[in-house]
């Protein structure tokens, strides 16, 4: 066998080269990781710290209560010549940096109405490194939750299969009818062949003539028709202006499910007049702006996954963000420069709950004095994507509530005296609203 020259030398050279390359790669990656740890920080931890400490006043891409923070370290280094040590001092004690006469610190202080940034002395340098790493990273758009398209298509396929089943059943029914008619015709022919006489149906009186000659049946039928007509007419008239389930489309979509449900905003924060007024009132758009000055786009409720059925109906993050833009247009808010333009327009909300003019209802009497929860009348508003009238609001519905609801007397001196006297009269410990005069006509009607 012929010996291959230099095979051992080539193998040694290749092996040594591979080892050197691996060692070089490891050292490079180690240096990169070390640089990322010391200078860059952890983006994931930085995002969490940013949301807790910074997001209330700052946004990455646009001005908010404070300046935008996207690549803030790089911008300060290029434009102002400031390093990370300056950022450490500013974040931990901005007022102290301003007092030193620092030019950029005083510039920012004057630009934002002489409002000093909140000091964060408890944040360590490592925490600030993580926050700066998050502000320097490219924002990522979260992928849409999987499933809604597939589920929607599955629903369509299910409906198509149901149509096939109904069509097949209709075909089977048609075949059965055809077979019965054929069998009936065949039997008549067999009877004629065998000499069996078939009665002539034409010699019988028509049904309508036989019915007309029987006066008793005519009388009973007329009475039955009159009573049935009166019943349905009464039922139809009782539904006049009963708008249970009424859910109009509003000019700006407002989701009670997101605000009252996911974010746990109390009903009376927006409908504050329900505490002291007859009416609950339509909240002013300025109430919306208390939060939406800083919330310019919707990115989902933290910890709450969007429902697939909502996504299938088009209630996506982009849809909600467009509604916030409609709010800004109505109040005249410039989200880029964070100021009002003075060009506002009224929003023509569509009223949902509407009582007749001769009916008196006082929200404060029920909410404050009676302690009635809003959901008692308005239903689970925290679950409603589109607000609708939950209760019929009829007279009978109100009367039943007065008959079944006990008056809240504890810590309620308004009712203590009359409650004590009427309790003796009726011989009960707890009085219902009806027993305290809640069924008197004048209490609800002018």
ChimeraX attribute file (.defattr): number of C-alpha atoms within 10 A of each C-alpha:
attribute: neighborCount
match mode: 1-to-1
recipient: residues
	/A:1	3
	/A:2	4
	/A:3	6
	/A:4	7
	/A:5	8
	/A:6	9
	/A:7	9
	/A:8	9
	/A:9	10
	/A:10	11
	/A:11	11
	/A:12	12
	/A:13	10
	/A:14	11
	/A:15	12
	/A:16	11
	/A:17	12
	/A:18	12
	/A:19	11
	/A:20	12
	/A:21	12
	/A:22	11
	/A:23	11
	/A:24	12
	/A:25	12
	/A:26	12
	/A:27	12
	/A:28	12
	/A:29	11
	/A:30	12
	/A:31	12
	/A:32	12
	/A:33	14
	/A:34	13
	/A:35	12
	/A:36	14
	/A:37	15
	/A:38	13
	/A:39	15
	/A:40	20
	/A:41	22
	/A:42	19
	/A:43	18
	/A:44	13
	/A:45	15
	/A:46	21
	/A:47	18
	/A:48	15
	/A:49	18
	/A:50	22
	/A:51	13
	/A:52	10
	/A:53	14
	/A:54	17
	/A:55	18
	/A:56	15
	/A:57	17
	/A:58	20
	/A:59	22
	/A:60	19
	/A:61	14
	/A:62	16
	/A:63	17
	/A:64	22
	/A:65	16
	/A:66	21
	/A:67	17
	/A:68	16
	/A:69	20
	/A:70	20
	/A:71	17
	/A:72	15
	/A:73	19
	/A:74	17
	/A:75	13
	/A:76	16
	/A:77	12
	/A:78	10
	/A:79	8
	/A:80	11
	/A:81	11
	/A:82	15
	/A:83	13
	/A:84	17
	/A:85	9
	/A:86	14
	/A:87	19
	/A:88	19
	/A:89	17
	/A:90	20
	/A:91	18
	/A:92	20
	/A:93	17
	/A:94	20
	/A:95	19
	/A:96	15
	/A:97	18
	/A:98	18
	/A:99	10
	/A:100	10
	/A:101	10
	/A:102	11
	/A:103	12
	/A:104	14
	/A:105	20
	/A:106	18
	/A:107	12
	/A:108	17
	/A:109	17
	/A:110	12
	/A:111	12
	/A:112	13
	/A:113	8
	/A:114	11
	/A:115	13
	/A:116	18
	/A:117	18
	/A:118	15
	/A:119	15
	/A:120	16
	/A:121	12
	/A:122	8
	/A:123	14
	/A:124	12
	/A:125	16
	/A:126	17
	/A:127	17
	/A:128	22
	/A:129	24
	/A:130	26
	/A:131	26
	/A:132	27
	/A:133	24
	/A:134	26
	/A:135	24
	/A:136	18
	/A:137	12
	/A:138	10
	/A:139	11
	/A:140	6
	/A:141	7
	/A:142	7
	/A:143	6
	/A:144	11
	/A:145	12
	/A:146	9
	/A:147	13
	/A:148	17
	/A:149	13
	/A:150	11
	/A:151	14
	/A:152	16
	/A:153	12
	/A:154	12
	/A:155	12
	/A:156	12
	/A:157	12
	/A:158	12
	/A:159	12
	/A:160	12
	/A:161	12
	/A:162	12
	/A:163	12
	/A:164	12
	/A:165	12
	/A:166	12
	/A:167	12
	/A:168	12
	/A:169	12
	/A:170	12
	/A:171	12
	/A:172	12
	/A:173	12
	/A:174	12
	/A:175	11
	/A:176	12
	/A:177	12
	/A:178	11
	/A:179	12
	/A:180	12
	/A:181	10
	/A:182	11
	/A:183	12
	/A:184	10
	/A:185	11
	/A:186	11
	/A:187	11
	/A:188	13
	/A:189	12
	/A:190	11
	/A:191	12
	/A:192	11
	/A:193	10
	/A:194	8
	/A:195	8
	/A:196	11
	/A:197	10
	/A:198	9
	/A:199	8
	/A:200	7
	/A:201	8
	/A:202	7
	/A:203	7
	/A:204	9
	/A:205	10
	/A:206	10
	/A:207	8
	/A:208	8
	/A:209	9
	/A:210	10
	/A:211	13
	/A:212	11
	/A:213	10
	/A:214	10
	/A:215	10
	/A:216	10
	/A:217	11
	/A:218	13
	/A:219	10
	/A:220	10
	/A:221	12
	/A:222	11
	/A:223	11
	/A:224	12
	/A:225	11
	/A:226	10
	/A:227	12
	/A:228	12
	/A:229	12
	/A:230	12
	/A:231	11
	/A:232	11
	/A:233	11
	/A:234	11
	/A:235	11
	/A:236	10
	/A:237	10
	/A:238	11
	/A:239	12
	/A:240	8
	/A:241	13
	/A:242	16
	/A:243	18
	/A:244	16
	/A:245	13
	/A:246	14
	/A:247	16
	/A:248	14
	/A:249	13
	/A:250	15
	/A:251	12
	/A:252	17
	/A:253	17
	/A:254	17
	/A:255	18
	/A:256	21
	/A:257	18
	/A:258	18
	/A:259	18
	/A:260	17
	/A:261	17
	/A:262	17
	/A:263	14
	/A:264	12
	/A:265	14
	/A:266	13
	/A:267	18
	/A:268	14
	/A:269	11
	/A:270	17
	/A:271	16
	/A:272	16
	/A:273	17
	/A:274	22
	/A:275	18
	/A:276	14
	/A:277	13
	/A:278	15
	/A:279	15
	/A:280	19
	/A:281	13
	/A:282	12
	/A:283	14
	/A:284	10
	/A:285	16
	/A:286	12
	/A:287	12
	/A:288	15
	/A:289	16
	/A:290	10
	/A:291	11
	/A:292	17
	/A:293	19
	/A:294	19
	/A:295	18
	/A:296	21
	/A:297	16
	/A:298	15
	/A:299	14
	/A:300	14
	/A:301	12
	/A:302	8
	/A:303	7
	/A:304	10
	/A:305	10
	/A:306	15
	/A:307	12
	/A:308	17
	/A:309	13
	/A:310	12
	/A:311	18
	/A:312	15
	/A:313	10
	/A:314	12
	/A:315	16
	/A:316	17
	/A:317	15
	/A:318	13
	/A:319	14
	/A:320	21
	/A:321	16
	/A:322	16
	/A:323	18
	/A:324	23
	/A:325	17
	/A:326	16
	/A:327	23
	/A:328	21
	/A:329	16
	/A:330	16
	/A:331	20
	/A:332	16
	/A:333	20
	/A:334	15
	/A:335	19
	/A:336	11
	/A:337	11
	/A:338	15
	/A:339	12
	/A:340	13
	/A:341	12
	/A:342	10
	/A:343	10
	/A:344	14
	/A:345	11
	/A:346	8
	/A:347	14
	/A:348	9
	/A:349	12
	/A:350	11
	/A:351	10
	/A:352	15
	/A:353	16
	/A:354	11
	/A:355	12
	/A:356	8
	/A:357	8
	/A:358	9
	/A:359	12
	/A:360	13
	/A:361	14
	/A:362	15
	/A:363	20
	/A:364	19
	/A:365	16
	/A:366	16
	/A:367	17
	/A:368	13
	/A:369	16
	/A:370	17
	/A:371	12
	/A:372	17
	/A:373	13
	/A:374	16
	/A:375	12
	/A:376	11
	/A:377	15
	/A:378	16
	/A:379	16
	/A:380	16
	/A:381	21
	/A:382	21
	/A:383	16
	/A:384	16
	/A:385	17
	/A:386	15
	/A:387	24
	/A:388	19
	/A:389	20
	/A:390	19
	/A:391	17
	/A:392	19
	/A:393	18
	/A:394	15
	/A:395	10
	/A:396	10
	/A:397	11
	/A:398	16
	/A:399	14
	/A:400	12
	/A:401	16
	/A:402	19
	/A:403	15
	/A:404	12
	/A:405	15
	/A:406	16
	/A:407	21
	/A:408	18
	/A:409	17
	/A:410	8
	/A:411	8
	/A:412	11
	/A:413	10
	/A:414	10
	/A:415	15
	/A:416	13
	/A:417	10
	/A:418	11
	/A:419	21
	/A:420	15
	/A:421	11
	/A:422	16
	/A:423	15
	/A:424	10
	/A:425	9
	/A:426	11
	/A:427	10
	/A:428	11
	/A:429	10
	/A:430	17
	/A:431	21
	/A:432	18
	/A:433	19
	/A:434	18
	/A:435	18
	/A:436	17
	/A:437	12
	/A:438	17
	/A:439	16
	/A:440	11
	/A:441	9
	/A:442	11
	/A:443	12
	/A:444	15
	/A:445	12
	/A:446	9
